[in-house]
Amino acid sequence: MAKRIELKDLRNVGRLGRTHGINGGVVLQWHSPFFFDSVDLSDSPFLFLLIDGLPVPFRVTEMEERADGKTVVVFAQLQDVPQPVSLQGLEVYAHVDIVDEELVVEGLCGTYDALVGLTLRSEEGTIVGVICGVEEYSTNVVMDVEREDGTAVLIPLAEDLVVSLPSEELPELVMRIPEGLL
C-alpha cells in the first residue's frame, strides 16, 4: 500500500496562473525563493495541487522555463481535455525529495531582499527577531536582526545553518544559531 502524502512532506513552491496553449499547459508562478532549477522532476515527475485542502498529485509531462521567470507546466491529466478545467490560483507543492534545498538556499542568499521583513526563528522554536537587512562583508553574509527588546544582532547566513526556508504559509527562516551569538 502506498504511503499517503501529507502537506508536511511537501514544499509550497508556487501558484498556477492562466492556461497556456492547447495541450494542457498552465503557467506556474514560483514563490520566492523557489525557481525552475530548484525542482528536479527526473525521478518523480509529480507536482501536487492543493484542492479542497488536500494535495492531489498531477503528473508533469513537460516543463518549460520562460524568459519572464515563469514556467509553463503541462500536466498529463489535462492533455486530452478539450477545454481544460481552470486551475488558476491553485497552490503548487513539490515533494521535499525533489526540491534541491541547496540551490534554493543559494538563490535565497542571492536575493537578500526576499529575507527582509521575515521572522528569524531558532531551530529550537524561539523567535530571534525580524530580519531588517542583509549585508555582505568580503566572504561573509550576515543578517541584521532586530530583537523583540529593540536590540540588534548580526547572524551569519550560511547554507549549513539553514534548517527550513520560508514559505507562503510560514514566512519564517528557521536557522541553527551558533552558540554565543544571542
Secondary structure as UniProt FT lines:
FT   HELIX           7..9
FT   STRAND          10..20
FT   TURN            21..24
FT   STRAND          25..30
FT   TURN            32..33
FT   HELIX           36..38
FT   STRAND          46..51
FT   TURN            52..53
FT   STRAND          54..65
FT   TURN            67..68
FT   STRAND          71..75
FT   HELIX           76..78
FT   TURN            79..80
FT   TURN            88..89
FT   STRAND          91..95
FT   HELIX           96..98
FT   HELIX           101..110
FT   HELIX           112..114
FT   TURN            115..117
FT   STRAND          119..122
FT   TURN            123..124
FT   STRAND          127..137
FT   TURN            138..139
FT   STRAND          140..146
FT   TURN            148..149
FT   STRAND          152..156
FT   HELIX           159..161
FT   STRAND          162..164
FT   STRAND          172..175
FT   TURN            179..180
//
